[in-house]
Amino acid sequence: MLNGVSTLKNLMKEIKTIEGKLVAQNLRIAIVATRFNDFIVQHLINGALDCLQRHDANMDNVVLVRVPGAFELPLICQKLAHSQQYDGIIALGAVIRGGTPHFDYVCAEASKGIAQTMLNFSTPIGFGLLTCDNVEQAIERAGSKAGNKGVEATLALLETIRVLEQL
Ligand code: INI
């Protein structure tokens, strides 16, 4: 078994592997962020901006677009992707479950619309939309216990852009 593992490791060394470097230099990035639940979303925006700066983005090439809520994210992402002015988009927001099924509709349409936009225009979109059962879960994912999803979405975007460049 041990032999099998080392054979696989050797095989991996021989396989041509395409990976994306986390370099933001010279990229044109649009951040689309909701106003809804701004007390959470502001932390996601801060995380995304900090991450871009740390990865050498030219901050003059970064634009922030605010939208009412998560339901509006797909339309604005689509418009930005269609413009071909951006190498990538970061979609940020927070949907928090209430007492009605509204949460399910907003989450489903937002995530579906963002994924569809990414595929329709081959423009990578970092998915930084929190879908939480309560405020505590959202706080945990906006820069406390469970990290910052704005940072995660930004890193995923950089990696995807750099992989796409090589394909
Ligand atoms: N939008 C959000 O971004 N987060 C929410 O938690 C939320 N809830 O719970 O209602 C929400 N609703 C607004 C929705 O996204 C639209 O902006 C609205 O329906 C107008 O089109």
Residues whose N, C-alpha, C, O or C-beta is under 5 A from the ligand:
A	BS01	INI	T34 F36 P68 G69 A70 F71 E72 G93 A94 V95 I96 V106
